[in-house]
Every structure is written in C-alpha cells, then in structure tokens.
Amino acid sequence: MNGLSARIPFQIKLIANMESTRPHDRELDARGLNCPLPILRTKKALNEMQTGNVLKVLATDPGSVKDFQAFSKQTGNALIEHSEADGVFRFYLQRK
C-alpha cells in the first residue's frame, strides 16, 4: 500500500464530518422532532417547492437516516446528500 491510499480513509472521514456548503432553496429545521414529524414536514415543504429545487433538512432523530432514504425511494424526490455532525443530521433533497 502506498502513502496516498493509506490516507484516503482519513480524508473521507474528515469530509463526512464537515458541514456541506451545498446550495439550497429552502431550509427546514426538524431538530428535536421524532418520527414521523421530520418526514411529514419535509413532504409538506417539498410540495410547496418547484421541481428541481433543493430542500435542506436538519434533524436530530437517529432514525431519520433510514426514514429519509425510504422517503426518497417512495416519492422519487432525490436524496442528493446527507451527513451528520455533532448529533445533527443534514439532508438535501431535490424536488422531483
């Protein structure tokens, strides 16, 4: 293994812990809410947005990762990015 490949896992971990600066059209703060409220509020927000717009969702429910993955598959709204830092999950969904 050369020096570069030995560093890749650290770089991936570092990037995963950084807050994304992805542009978005609207932000929804669902911190402190438990299932199903983050999904229900996300659905309502996306329904008020135009096709192609991006919604950033902040949540603290650990189950929200699987919830948003399933929501994306069921609705066709793309989950374009998700990350976690300091107990806050960030999701970026693009309206279909």
KATA-V771177 format. One record per helix or strand of 2 or more residues. SS is the DSSP state (h for helix, s for strand). FROM is the first residue (numbers start at 0). TO is the last residue. Records with the same first field share a line. If there is no record, write none. Layout:
# KATA-V771177
SS=FROM-TO  FROM-TO
This chain:
# KATA-V771177
h=2-15  36-46  63-74
s=25-29  53-58  77-84  87-93
